[in-house]
Amino acid sequence: MRDQSFPSASLEDWKAKSEESLKGRTIETLAKDIYEEIKMKPLYTRQDQTVASPFPAQGDFRRGVYALGYVSQEWKVAQKIHVDELKVSLQKAMEKGQTAISFEVNDVILTQLEDLEEFHGHYPYSLNGKAYHGRLLDTVSRFASAVEGTGFIAQDPIAILAENGAAEDNVNVAYKELYEAISKAAQTLPNVRTILVDTTPYHNGGANAVQELAIAISTGVTHIEELSSRGLSLDTILSKLVFQFSIGANFFMEVAKLRAARILWSKVTEAYGAVSQGMMISATTSSYTKTVFDPYVNMLRAGNEAFAAVLGGVQYLHVSPFNEPEGAATEFSERIARNTQLILREEAHLTMTIDPAGGSWYIEHLTNELADKAWQLFLGIDEKGGILEGLKQGWIQSEIASVREKRETAVSTRKQTIVGTNKYADLRGDSLDVQGQPGDKATGFIEPIPQGRLAEPFERLRKKATLLKEKGISPVVGLITLGDVKSYKMRMDFIQGFLSPGGIESKVSGEILKAEAAEEFIKETNLQHYIICGSNEQYEAFGLAVAEQLKVTYHNVQLYLAGIPEEKAKWEQSGIKDFIHVKSNCYETLSYLLADMEVGADD
């Protein structure tokens, strides 16, 4: 066997072999445009490598902030526990693998902050203080062992404005309060970071990775300028900063995003003449990607996102429970979320490899492209006066809205799949109970960035279908299947999968060989909408005649055709209202059908 060898193959050989299977297309046709306006190539090679990556904790810190990665400093399991009794809940969480103090801050928690003293110094904090920032720092600063505290209790006043909006200019007040809170805590909590750059509101508004990165860097620069003008030194500000990112569904993009973030921040600190110590990153799996229907799929989504976060080199990680859209986790969902991290640590052994993504031609190239594009956008934001001015002008909101619309269009047309929502929907599966809408946001000075989830439009369709059922209206469409099962099954399956995301069921006629059988099926089912399904051969043989006859006999019934026939005009003349195919806008079609069912029932 030692004497065996394989013939060498050049890149051109690989391309030629690949193009044989593409039936005349070139391999370049497999390139894909993505939301970040980066063209993803089907293959990355050594030719795509620009410069060799430095060692971790060196150079631009793309490979992480610790020389030995997670071997020396494991990421912190920072699950945001939902509690009634803070002390008891934290104790249980720590016993089950939690390694950081993390929870959603609210008015109830504020009455129990003294209970944190038992954990102070033993576990680092991972807290976005938001409006409660000063109160949190003040309480923790009074602990007897306050100086032993680590982690972060931080706030990003700009993110609060972006998420909630503002009726008047209170930026100076916000930064004055932040400065005072940081200054008070500097002596008593020397190792606790208190300044946050939070990109979550932008991510949940639909921003792409380039926008998240540029906004993060612009926010960090604004923090430096605002706080240094009030008396904080550059070294103090840099040592108190922590960045928070939401991790989306595009696995390699999210890995590259975190690596690019460290490159960009290293570039900023270098521009300020400071010695960079790297970027501390707290990450949370995305809320934007989660769904109400088929909610257990959220576990898979969160696992994918958590894996990307760890490979990207975060220091703190929260994995969202699968029922997060309901607003309150259960003991079971919190356990599964926490165990996701423990599996990555204990079973996948991700703490035993230093920067596994380092050196990958694909990831390194993507990292560089992201960093370059984000830097250019950061410069564009800076030219407009910075992140605050961009928000005041509405330019940031508009740019994010443009990407959000592209995402929603891709989901509506099913170019982007959301499993269990716009594809593979289970009409009898589980769903979460999401009540109410967010409260009113402030407007005037800064318009809030709309927060939401990508699946919401289709979820509204499912809710509409449920409401119709409660009114006694069955959201059902009849399928007129031409020929034998072999002839119609492929298109019948497609149509059933097309209808189910809107909560619409189907009644199947069985083999239809002549118009009279189709008429009998309509008479028996008495529905408003029917879709003719069959093979192209069946359409040519007698499908058109069936449609023409049904138009005469049942002129009030709406007829659709599965697929696009060659003689489209003839089918339209025969009474076909529309054609349902892979390029159809699924959301718009289903929305129309449900609305028409309701109107038809009222007539």
C-alpha positions in Angstrom: 0.0 0.0 0.0 2.9 2.4 0.6 3.8 2.2 -3.0 0.2 3.2 -4.1 -0.4 6.8 -5.3 -3.2 8.7 -6.8 -2.9 10.9 -9.9 -2.7 14.6 -9.1 -5.4 16.8 -10.4 -5.3 20.5 -11.0 -8.1 23.0 -10.2 -8.9 23.1 -13.9 -9.3 19.3 -13.9 -11.8 19.5 -11.0 -13.7 22.3 -12.7 -13.9 20.3 -15.9 -15.2 17.2 -14.1 -17.7 19.3 -12.2 -19.0 20.9 -15.4 -19.7 17.5 -16.9 -22.5 17.0 -14.4 -23.8 20.5 -14.9 -25.0 19.7 -18.5 -23.4 22.7 -20.2 -23.4 25.2 -17.4 -20.1 26.5 -16.0 -19.2 26.1 -12.4 -19.4 29.9 -12.0 -23.2 29.6 -12.4 -23.3 27.9 -9.0 -22.1 31.2 -7.3 -24.7 32.6 -5.0 -25.6 36.2 -4.1 -26.4 36.7 -0.4 -27.8 39.5 1.7 -24.4 40.9 2.5 -23.9 41.5 -1.3 -21.1 39.0 -1.3 -20.9 36.4 -4.1 -20.4 33.0 -2.5 -18.3 30.8 -4.8 -19.0 27.1 -5.0 -15.3 26.3 -4.3 -12.6 28.0 -2.3 -8.9 27.0 -2.8 -5.4 28.1 -1.8 -5.7 30.8 -4.4 -8.3 32.5 -2.3 -5.9 32.8 0.7 -4.7 36.4 1.0 -2.4 36.4 4.0 -1.6 33.8 6.5 -3.6 34.1 9.8 -1.6 35.1 12.8 -1.6 33.0 16.0 -4.5 33.5 18.4 -4.1 36.6 20.6 -1.8 38.2 18.1 -2.1 40.5 15.2 -5.7 41.5 14.4 -7.1 39.0 16.9 -9.2 37.3 14.2 -8.3 33.9 15.8 -9.4 34.9 19.2 -8.3 36.9 22.3 -6.6 34.0 24.2 -3.4 32.4 23.0 -4.7 28.9 23.9 -8.3 29.6 23.0 -10.8 27.7 25.1 -8.1 25.4 26.3 -7.1 28.1 28.8 -10.3 30.1 29.0 -13.6 28.3 28.3 -16.6 30.3 27.1 -19.1 31.1 29.9 -22.4 29.3 29.9 -24.5 32.4 30.4 -28.1 31.3 30.1 -30.6 34.0 31.0 -32.6 32.4 33.6 -36.2 33.3 34.1 -36.9 33.5 37.8 -39.3 34.2 40.6 -36.7 33.5 43.3 -33.3 34.7 42.1 -31.2 32.9 44.7 -32.8 29.5 44.3 -32.9 29.7 40.5 -29.3 30.7 40.2 -28.2 27.9 42.6 -30.1 25.3 40.5 -28.6 26.7 37.3 -25.0 26.6 38.6 -25.5 23.0 39.8 -26.6 22.0 36.3 -23.7 23.6 34.3 -24.3 27.4 34.3 -21.0 29.2 34.7 -22.1 32.9 34.7 -24.7 35.1 36.4 -27.2 35.9 33.8 -30.9 36.8 33.8 -33.4 39.2 32.3 -33.5 42.3 34.5 -37.0 43.4 35.5 -38.8 45.1 38.4 -39.2 41.8 40.2 -35.5 41.0 40.1 -34.6 44.4 41.5 -36.1 43.5 44.8 -33.8 40.4 45.1 -30.5 41.8 44.0 -29.0 41.4 47.4 -29.1 37.7 46.9 -26.4 38.0 44.3 -23.8 38.5 47.0 -23.6 34.7 47.6 -22.5 34.2 44.0 -20.4 37.4 43.6 -16.7 36.7 42.9 -17.4 33.0 42.3 -19.1 33.5 38.9 -18.7 36.3 36.4 -21.7 38.5 35.5 -23.2 38.5 32.1 -25.9 41.2 32.3 -27.2 43.8 29.9 -28.5 46.3 32.4 -30.5 48.4 30.0 -32.6 50.9 32.0 -31.6 49.2 35.3 -27.8 49.5 34.7 -27.1 52.1 37.4 -29.2 50.3 40.0 -27.4 47.0 39.3 -24.0 48.5 39.6 -24.9 50.4 42.8 -26.2 47.3 44.5 -23.2 45.1 43.5 -20.7 47.8 44.5 -22.0 47.6 48.1 -21.1 43.9 48.5 -18.4 43.2 51.0 -16.3 41.5 48.4 -17.2 43.9 45.6 -13.6 44.1 44.2 -13.7 40.4 43.4 -16.5 40.8 40.9 -15.8 39.9 37.2 -17.7 39.7 33.9 -19.9 42.5 32.7 -22.8 44.6 33.9 -23.1 46.9 31.0 -25.4 49.2 29.0 -25.6 50.5 25.5 -27.6 53.7 25.4 -27.6 53.8 21.6 -29.1 50.3 21.3 -31.8 51.3 23.7 -32.7 54.3 21.5 -32.6 52.1 18.3 -34.9 49.5 19.8 -37.4 51.8 21.6 -37.1 55.1 19.7 -37.0 58.5 21.3 -39.4 61.4 21.3 -36.7 63.9 22.2 -33.0 64.3 22.3 -31.9 62.6 25.6 -28.6 61.3 24.3 -26.6 63.7 26.6 -28.6 62.6 29.6 -28.1 58.9 28.7 -24.3 59.3 28.4 -24.1 61.5 31.5 -25.8 58.7 33.5 -23.6 56.0 31.9 -20.5 58.0 32.7 -21.6 58.5 36.3 -22.4 54.8 36.7 -19.0 53.8 35.2 -17.1 56.2 37.4 -18.8 55.1 40.6 -18.1 51.5 39.9 -14.5 51.9 38.7 -13.0 51.6 42.2 -15.3 49.0 43.7 -15.7 46.8 40.6 -12.4 47.2 38.8 -12.7 43.9 36.9 -16.3 44.3 35.8 -16.9 45.7 32.3 -19.6 48.3 32.2 -19.9 49.6 28.6 -21.8 47.6 26.1 -22.1 47.6 22.3 -25.3 45.7 21.6 -26.2 44.9 18.0 -29.3 42.8 18.9 -31.9 45.5 17.9 -30.3 45.8 14.5 -30.2 42.0 14.0 -33.8 41.5 15.1 -34.7 44.3 12.7 -33.3 42.2 9.8 -29.8 43.7 9.4 -27.2 41.7 7.5 -23.8 40.8 8.9 -22.0 43.7 7.2 -24.5 46.2 8.7 -24.2 44.6 12.2 -20.4 44.8 12.1 -20.3 48.4 10.8 -22.9 49.5 13.4 -21.0 47.8 16.2 -17.8 49.6 15.3 -19.5 52.9 14.9 -21.3 52.5 18.2 -18.0 51.6 19.9 -16.3 54.7 18.4 -19.3 56.9 19.6 -18.9 55.4 23.1 -15.2 56.4 23.1 -15.9 59.9 21.9 -18.8 60.6 24.2 -17.2 59.1 27.4 -13.7 60.5 26.8 -15.2 64.0 26.3 -16.7 63.6 29.8 -13.3 62.6 31.4 -12.8 58.9 31.0 -9.4 57.8 29.7 -9.1 55.8 26.5 -7.5 52.9 28.3 -10.4 52.9 30.8 -13.0 52.9 28.1 -11.4 50.1 26.1 -11.0 48.0 29.2 -14.6 48.4 30.1 -16.1 47.5 26.7 -17.9 44.3 25.8 -19.7 43.6 22.5 -22.9 41.7 22.2 -23.9 39.9 18.9 -26.9 37.8 17.9 -26.0 34.7 16.0 -28.1 33.9 12.9 -28.8 30.9 10.8 -26.1 31.2 8.1 -23.5 29.1 9.9 -20.2 30.1 8.1 -21.3 33.7 7.8 -21.8 33.9 11.6 -18.4 32.3 12.3 -16.8 34.8 9.9 -18.8 37.7 11.4 -17.3 37.2 14.9 -13.8 36.9 13.4 -14.3 40.0 11.3 -15.5 41.9 14.4 -12.2 41.4 16.1 -10.3 42.5 13.1 -12.3 45.7 12.8 -12.0 46.6 16.5 -8.3 46.0 16.4 -8.1 48.4 13.5 -10.1 51.0 15.5 -8.0 50.7 18.6 -4.8 51.0 16.4 -6.2 54.2 14.9 -6.6 55.6 18.4 -3.0 54.7 19.1 -4.0 52.2 21.8 -2.5 48.8 22.4 -5.4 46.4 21.5 -6.3 43.8 24.0 -8.8 42.2 21.7 -12.6 42.3 21.8 -14.7 40.7 24.5 -17.8 39.1 22.9 -21.1 38.1 24.4 -23.4 36.2 22.0 -26.9 35.0 22.0 -28.6 32.8 19.5 -31.0 34.7 17.3 -34.6 35.5 18.2 -35.2 36.6 14.6 -34.9 33.0 13.3 -37.2 31.3 15.8 -40.8 30.1 15.0 -44.1 29.6 16.7 -45.2 26.6 14.7 -43.2 23.4 14.9 -41.3 24.9 17.8 -39.1 22.0 18.6 -37.2 22.8 15.4 -36.0 25.9 17.3 -33.8 23.5 19.2 -32.0 22.6 16.0 -31.7 26.2 15.0 -30.3 27.2 18.4 -27.8 24.4 18.2 -26.5 25.5 14.8 -26.2 29.1 16.0 -24.5 28.1 19.2 -22.0 26.0 17.3 -21.2 28.9 15.1 -20.8 31.2 18.1 -18.3 28.9 19.8 -16.3 28.4 16.6 -16.3 32.2 16.2 -14.6 32.5 19.6 -17.2 34.1 22.0 -16.5 34.6 25.7 -20.2 34.4 26.9 -23.0 32.6 25.3 -26.8 32.4 25.8 -28.7 29.8 23.9 -32.4 30.7 23.5 -34.9 28.2 24.8 -37.1 26.7 22.0 -40.2 28.4 23.4 -38.6 31.8 23.6 -41.3 33.4 21.3 -43.9 32.8 24.1 -41.9 35.2 26.3 -41.4 32.8 29.2 -39.2 29.7 29.3 -40.0 26.5 31.1 -37.7 24.4 33.2 -37.6 21.8 30.4 -36.8 24.4 27.6 -34.1 26.0 29.8 -32.6 22.7 30.5 -32.4 21.8 26.8 -30.9 25.2 25.9 -28.2 24.8 28.7 -27.5 21.3 27.7 -26.9 22.4 24.1 -23.8 24.3 25.4 -22.7 21.4 27.6 -22.8 19.0 24.6 -20.6 21.4 22.6 -18.2 21.5 25.5 -18.3 18.0 26.9 -19.2 15.8 24.0 -18.0 17.7 20.9 -14.9 18.8 22.9 -14.8 22.2 21.4 -12.7 23.4 24.3 -9.9 21.2 23.2 -9.1 22.7 19.8 -7.7 26.2 19.4 -9.6 28.1 16.7 -10.7 25.2 14.5 -11.9 27.6 11.8 -8.4 29.1 11.4 -6.8 28.5 8.1 -9.9 27.4 6.3 -9.7 29.0 2.8 -13.5 29.5 2.8 -13.8 31.1 6.2 -10.7 33.1 6.0 -11.7 34.6 2.6 -15.3 35.2 3.9 -13.8 36.9 7.1 -11.7 39.2 5.0 -14.6 40.1 2.6 -16.9 40.9 5.6 -14.3 43.0 7.3 -13.6 45.0 4.1 -17.3 45.6 3.4 -18.1 46.5 7.0 -15.2 48.9 7.2 -16.4 50.7 4.1 -19.9 50.9 5.5 -18.5 52.2 8.8 -16.7 54.9 7.0 -20.0 55.8 5.2 -21.7 56.0 8.6 -18.9 58.2 9.9 -19.2 60.5 6.9 -22.9 61.0 7.8 -21.9 62.0 11.3 -21.8 58.7 13.1 -24.3 56.1 14.3 -26.4 58.6 16.3 -26.8 61.0 13.3 -27.6 58.0 11.1 -30.4 57.0 13.4 -31.7 60.6 13.7 -31.8 60.9 9.9 -33.5 57.5 9.6 -30.8 56.4 7.2 -29.8 53.4 9.4 -33.4 52.3 9.7 -33.9 52.6 6.0 -30.8 50.6 5.1 -31.9 47.8 7.5 -35.4 47.9 6.2 -34.1 47.3 2.7 -32.4 44.1 3.8 -35.4 43.0 5.9 -37.7 43.4 2.8 -35.3 41.2 0.8 -35.4 38.6 3.5 -39.2 38.7 3.7 -39.5 38.4 -0.1 -37.2 35.4 -0.2 -39.3 33.7 2.5 -42.6 34.7 0.8 -41.4 33.1 -2.5 -39.8 30.2 -0.6 -36.3 30.9 -2.0 -35.4 30.8 1.7 -36.8 27.9 3.7 -38.1 28.1 7.2 -38.7 24.5 8.1 -42.1 24.0 9.6 -43.3 27.4 8.6 -43.1 28.2 4.8 -42.1 24.6 3.9 -42.8 21.2 5.5 -45.5 22.7 7.6 -47.3 20.2 9.9 -51.0 21.3 10.2 -51.4 19.0 13.2 -48.2 19.8 14.9 -47.5 21.8 18.1 -47.3 25.5 18.3 -46.5 28.2 20.8 -49.0 30.6 22.3 -47.8 34.1 21.6 -50.1 36.7 23.0 -50.3 40.4 22.3 -48.1 42.8 20.5 -45.2 45.0 21.9 -46.2 48.3 23.4 -46.0 51.6 21.7 -42.6 52.9 20.8 -41.4 56.5 21.1 -41.0 58.5 17.9 -39.9 61.9 16.8 -36.3 62.3 17.6 -35.3 58.7 16.7 -37.6 56.3 15.0 -37.4 52.7 16.5 -36.2 49.9 14.3 -39.1 47.4 14.1 -38.3 44.2 16.0 -39.6 40.9 15.0 -39.1 37.4 13.6 -38.7 36.3 10.0 -41.5 33.7 10.3 -44.2 36.1 11.5 -46.0 36.8 8.2 -46.6 33.1 7.6 -47.6 32.6 11.3 -50.2 35.3 10.8 -51.6 33.2 7.9 -51.8 30.2 10.2 -53.6 32.2 12.8 -56.0 33.5 10.2 -56.8 29.9 9.2 -57.5 29.1 12.8 -59.8 32.1 13.2 -61.7 30.9 10.1 -62.2 27.5 11.6 -63.5 29.2 14.8 -66.1 31.0 12.6 -67.2 27.7 11.1 -65.3 28.3 7.8 -63.1 25.4 6.7 -59.9 26.6 5.0 -59.8 23.8 2.4 -59.0 23.7 -1.3 -60.0 20.9 -3.6 -57.4 19.1 -5.7 -58.6 17.8 -9.1 -56.0 15.1 -9.9 -55.8 14.0 -13.5 -54.9 10.5 -14.6 -53.4 7.8 -12.4 -51.4 8.4 -9.2 -48.1 8.2 -11.0 -49.3 11.1 -13.3 -50.5 13.5 -10.6 -48.6 12.7 -7.4 -45.6 14.9 -7.9 -47.7 18.1 -8.5 -50.2 17.1 -5.9 -47.5 16.7 -3.2 -46.1 20.1 -4.3 -49.5 21.8 -4.0 -50.2 20.3 -0.6 -46.8 21.5 0.6 -47.6 24.9 -0.9 -50.9 25.2 0.9 -50.0 23.9 4.3 -47.9 27.0 5.4 -51.1 28.9 5.3 -53.0 26.4 7.4 -55.0 25.3 4.3 -55.9 21.7 4.0 -56.8 19.9 0.8 -59.3 17.4 -0.4 -58.1 15.1 -3.2 -60.4 13.8 -5.9 -58.5 10.7 -6.8 -58.1 9.7 -10.4 -60.0 12.0 -12.8 -60.1 10.8 -16.4 -62.9 13.0 -17.7 -64.7 16.3 -17.0 -67.8 14.6 -15.7 -65.8 13.1 -12.8 -64.4 16.5 -11.9 -67.8 18.0 -11.9 -69.0 15.3 -9.6 -66.1 16.0 -7.2 -66.9 19.7 -7.1 -70.6 18.9 -6.5 -69.7 16.6 -3.6 -67.1 18.9 -1.9 -68.8 22.3 -2.6 -65.6 24.4 -2.1 -64.7 27.8 -3.5 -61.2 27.0 -4.8 -59.9 24.0 -6.8 -56.4 23.3 -8.2 -55.9 21.0 -11.2 -52.9 18.7 -10.7 -51.4 16.4 -13.3 -48.5 15.7 -15.6 -47.8 17.7 -18.7 -49.0 14.8 -20.7 -52.4 14.7 -18.9 -52.7 18.5 -19.3 -52.2 18.1 -23.1 -54.4 15.1 -23.4 -57.6 16.3 -21.6 -56.7 18.8 -18.9 -57.7 21.8 -21.0 -61.1 20.2 -21.8 -61.7 19.6 -18.1 -61.0 23.3 -17.3 -63.2 24.5 -20.1 -66.1 22.3 -19.0 -65.8 23.3 -15.3 -65.8 27.0 -16.3 -69.2 26.4 -17.9 -70.7 24.3 -15.2 -69.3 26.0 -12.2 -68.5 29.5 -13.2 -68.4 30.8 -9.6 -65.6 28.4 -8.7 -62.0 29.6 -8.8 -59.8 27.2 -10.8 -56.0 27.1 -10.5 -53.4 25.0 -12.3 -50.3 23.4 -10.8 -47.4 24.3 -13.0 -47.0 26.5 -16.0 -48.1 25.0 -19.3 -46.7 26.0 -22.6 -50.0 27.4 -23.9 -50.7 29.6 -20.9 -53.1 31.9 -22.7 -55.4 29.0 -23.7 -55.6 27.9 -20.0 -56.4 31.4 -18.9 -59.2 31.6 -21.5 -60.5 28.3 -20.2 -61.1 29.7 -16.8 -57.8 29.2 -14.9 -57.4 32.1 -12.5 -53.7 31.6 -11.8 -50.8 29.1 -12.0 -49.1 27.8 -8.9 -45.5 26.8 -9.4 -42.1 26.9 -7.7 -41.6 30.6 -8.5 -45.0 31.7 -7.2 -45.2 34.0 -4.2 -46.5 31.6 -1.7 -47.4 34.2 1.0 -49.4 36.4 -1.4 -51.2 33.4 -2.9 -52.2 32.0 0.5 -53.1 35.4 1.8 -55.5 35.9 -1.1 -57.0 32.4 -0.7 -57.7 32.9 3.0 -59.2 36.3 2.5 -61.4 35.1 -0.3 -62.6 32.1 1.8 -63.7 34.6 4.4 -65.4 36.9 2.0 -67.1 34.0 0.2 -68.5 32.6 3.4 -70.0 36.0 4.2 -71.7 36.3 0.8 
